[in-house]
Amino acid sequence: MHSDELIKSLSKSGTEDLSSSLQWINPIPDDAFALIEKIDMALNIVKFSHSRQAEEMGKKSSSNHLDSLIRLRAEIKSLIDNG
């Protein structure tokens, strides 16, 4: 499946999550499976960043980006599995 077809199939909240996650996954790969891999890499980066901030500041940082990426990955994975 191509990413552009997949993106057109996203729900409203999925589209919002994609929009807020673009800084982590641009450019969007053509292949949907490559997109999942790129989201996984972004998740690892954001998780690492959060753990470093918590370590340095002694408090938990906001997880808006992390939450958006997790929801986006779940929706895309569901569309791939059911499509």
C-alpha positions as CSV (number, residue, x, y, z in Angstrom):
1,M,0.0,0.0,0.0
2,H,1.2,3.5,-0.8
3,S,1.4,6.1,2.0
4,D,-0.7,8.6,0.1
5,E,-3.6,6.1,-0.1
6,L,-3.1,5.4,3.6
7,I,-3.1,9.0,4.6
8,K,-6.4,9.6,2.7
9,S,-7.9,6.8,4.8
10,L,-7.0,8.3,8.2
11,S,-9.7,9.4,10.6
12,K,-10.0,13.0,11.6
13,S,-7.9,12.4,14.7
14,G,-5.4,10.4,12.7
15,T,-5.0,13.3,10.3
16,E,-4.5,15.6,13.3
17,D,-1.9,13.2,14.7
18,L,-0.2,13.1,11.3
19,S,-0.1,16.9,11.2
20,S,1.4,17.2,14.6
21,S,3.9,14.5,13.9
22,L,5.2,15.7,10.5
23,Q,8.3,17.3,12.0
24,W,9.4,13.8,13.0
25,I,8.5,11.8,9.9
26,N,9.0,14.2,6.9
27,P,9.6,13.4,4.2
28,I,6.9,10.8,4.2
29,P,8.0,7.7,2.4
30,D,6.0,6.3,-0.5
31,D,5.6,2.9,1.0
32,A,3.3,2.4,4.0
33,F,5.6,-0.1,5.7
34,A,8.5,2.4,5.4
35,L,6.2,4.9,7.0
36,I,5.6,2.6,10.0
37,E,9.4,2.1,10.3
38,K,9.9,5.9,10.2
39,I,7.3,6.4,12.9
40,D,9.0,3.7,15.0
41,M,12.3,5.6,14.7
42,A,10.6,8.8,15.6
43,L,9.0,7.1,18.6
44,N,12.5,6.0,19.8
45,I,13.9,9.5,19.4
46,V,11.0,11.1,21.3
47,K,11.2,8.5,24.1
48,F,14.9,9.0,24.4
49,S,14.5,12.8,24.5
50,H,11.8,12.5,27.2
51,S,14.0,10.2,29.3
52,R,16.9,12.7,29.0
53,Q,14.8,15.6,29.9
54,A,13.4,13.8,32.9
55,E,16.9,12.8,34.0
56,E,18.2,16.3,33.6
57,M,15.3,18.3,35.0
58,G,14.0,15.7,37.5
59,K,10.5,15.8,36.1
60,K,8.5,14.3,33.4
61,S,8.1,16.3,30.2
62,S,5.0,16.7,28.1
63,S,4.2,13.8,26.0
64,N,2.0,15.4,23.3
65,H,4.4,14.3,20.5
66,L,4.8,10.9,21.9
67,D,1.1,10.4,22.3
68,S,0.4,11.6,18.7
69,L,3.0,9.3,17.3
70,I,1.7,6.3,19.2
71,R,-1.9,6.9,18.1
72,L,-0.8,7.5,14.5
73,R,1.2,4.3,14.4
74,A,-1.7,2.3,15.8
75,E,-4.2,3.7,13.3
76,I,-1.8,3.2,10.3
77,K,-1.0,-0.3,11.5
78,S,-4.7,-1.1,11.8
79,L,-5.4,0.3,8.3
80,I,-2.6,-1.8,6.8
81,D,-3.7,-5.0,8.6
82,N,-7.3,-4.5,7.6
83,G,-6.7,-3.2,4.1
